[in-house]
Amino acid sequence: MKDDNRKNITTKESSIDPAKALMILYLSLVALSVLAGALDAKAAILKSLPEELEQGQLYLIGKSESGEYLQSSPLQKEVVRMSVSGIINRVKIEQHFLNTSDRWVEAVYAFPLPEESAVDRLRLRIGEREIVGIIEEKKEAQKTYQQAKQKGQKASLLVQRRPNIFTTKIANIAPGERIVTIIEYQQNVHYDNGVFSLRFPMVIFPRYIPGTPLLEEENGAMGVADGQTLSFTGEGWAANTDSVPDASTITPPVDTTGENPIPVELSIDLAAGIPLQQINSLYHGIKKEQVEKGHYQISFTGEVKADRDFVLQWRPQTTLLTQAALFSEKKKGENYSLLMVMPPHKEDVSKTPPREMIFVLDISGSMAGPSIHQAKEAVKLALQRLKPKDSFNIVVFNNEARKLFVNPKTGSKENITQALLMVDALQADGGTEMHPALTLALGENKEHHKLRQIVFLTDGAVGNEQELTELIASKLGDSRLFTVGIGSAPNTWFMHQAATLGRGSHLYIGNINEVQKKMGELFRKLENPALCNIKITGGDAASTSSMEIFPSPLPDLYYGEPLFVAIKGIKDRTLQLEGDFAGQKWQTTLSTEKHPARKGVATLWARKKIHSLQTAAALYGKDRQKVQQLITELGLRHHLVTDYTSLVAIDKNNSRPAGENIEKKVVKSPLPAGAQAKMIFAGTARSGTASQMLLLIGAALLFIATLLLRCKVR
């Protein structure tokens, strides 16, 4: 009897009640909409903002009590003043805000700075008064700022999100009031192949955010999103993820119109100390006036918008190039020195051993436009430099990574021709999944008898830098990694850190006309011997051990590169430098006497030590808690903004009347020059959310199919 019943069930008509099916479908779609809404809540807020909001303006995330968006309040302008003395650059940035609304506001502005900048000063200018910022541990500074904000006091907070991304917050700006924040930092200028240069970033390229979105638990802890409230600890458009836990703090909303960019005024007092042969701005018009030999006043010609990095170069007269320079500062009883040494590199490509070259090419949506053309031309030039004794392969990546050849190819004419055609056919689209690409490149079949060099071409527009640098540190082996930053606003911190951990070098290409020159410089580094195993010692073991030298370990130096080191505790009149070059010992002796004093050397030493500590944590898995403690102590002692210390400025007077509400407003970041918004946000910046959406859709369809099957058997 039971078997008969079972048979009757299985032989029932397979069709279901249409009304029931529609109801199931309707309820499933409602559930899907709720889940999708949770994932894209932040994007929905940003999309709903008025279209008339202009680039560079502060705008409210949310609505007023009446349901209307508040009137925009623009960031008026940025004023940048640089003072270059020899190899040290002191920079002052003024950020001018104006509250044009009739509400009290809190302004939030995320902006870039050079990755090596030592930020040590914050001031808040209110009319004729200036409030000087103090350094505190990050959590304590945030607490101090929040308390002042709630009391109605004017306050400013400066926080580091990445070594090249910072956030300023200004609380209690009155209706119609102008406020100026003044930020100062120190850096050493760059030197390579006889040319000094400095780079000032003016825009944050939208970051690709990989990983699974996190949710906010009631107790403040975070876990993997399963339809609950997504985690947004910052003001950005992206949700925090397990790969980028602070994604919402490094993704400022982007203006895609480009109709009213943030104006930037710049002036540079360039005191090189020696006569110059040439001064050149790579991407902006400048006017220069000579004060005396080796001393110039420089400024922009016309109005400049903050949509790409500013790069200034100056070349000394060839006969006056020095082999070494030493600057010092005595602070709190300690001696600090900044040393630049130019080893005598000799160009000799005849000794270049057979090489295994792996090219890693970013073809994601953020590279669309001029960037992909620059990168493809660079790879094609490099391919044509290969010799038959070399071997090569090409890894390309966007949403996924793949090798163009199953196994490395020899550098024959036929293989090079085939590779050139394949590179020509590549198009930029999709996300920026770097992790699988680097895994492929670092795990490529290695020909152990060859020198293995990896050339990584990308804009670096990712938020999971720590995850990637840890991968490089753990998988590098005997390889050398060279990074080529592409585009108008590359992620210079990631490019620099990847090359440091990869024991290679880095360079940047911001214009198609630079490809041949810049790649030529890279070829000389790749094809000539490097100076390795560099050591600096004092007169004896005791004086050597008393010195703190950074970076540590000292990097390998490639053709045309100087040694830049910061030293604390020099006691001897001379220093000995030695290293290995092309199988031979190289050594030289430097005098530490009669050198000029420069303010800020101690600050640069502290910054280099902080960078070395962070690198050691990635390289050797150093105790992160201990590293955090050491960096915190350095930040507090040297008044530096770090991952764990922040600057905060508080006005003692209360300005916002009791009962008046305060509204948060966030500065929209300009779209970088040459970037294509549709390609970035369709394939790059939001694809982390999109992938989760696809998973939800798949789950919902599976749920519908299960219900339909149940209806069938009933």
Secondary structure, 3 states (H helix, E strand, C coil): CHHHHHHHHHCCCCCCCHHHHHHHHHHHHHHHHHHHHHHCHHHHHHHCCCCCCCCCEEEECCCCCCCCCCCCEEEEEEEEEEEEECCEEEEEEEEEEECCCCCEEEEEEEEECCCCCEEEEEEEEECCEEEECEEEEHHHHHHHHHHHHHHCEEEEEEEEEECCEEEEEEEEECCCCEEEEEEEEEEECEEECCEEEEEECCCCCCCECCCCEEEECCCCCEEECCCCCECCCCCCCCCCECCCCCHHHCCCCECCCCCCCCEEEEEEEEECCCCEEEEEECCCCEEEEEEECCEEEEEECCCEECCCCEEEEEEECHHHCCCEEEEEEEECCEEEEEEEECCCCCCCHHHCCCEEEEEEEECCHHHCCHHHHHHHHHHHHHHHCCCCCCEEEEEEECCCEEECCCCCEECCHHHHHHHHHHHHCCCCCCCCCHHHHHHHHHCCCCCCCCEEEEEEEECCCECCHHHHHHHHHHHCCCCEEEEEEECCCCCHHHHHHHHHHCCCCEEEECCHHHHHHHHHHHHHHHHCCCEEEEEEECCCHHHHHCCEEECCCCCCECCCCCEEEEEECCCCCEEEEEEEECCEEEEEEEECCCCCECCCHHHHHHHHHHHHHHHHHHHHCCCHHHHHHHHHHHHHHHCCCCCCEEEEEEEEEECCCCCCCEEEEEECECCCCCCCHHHHHHHCCCHHHHHHHHHHHHHHHHHHHHHHHHHHHC
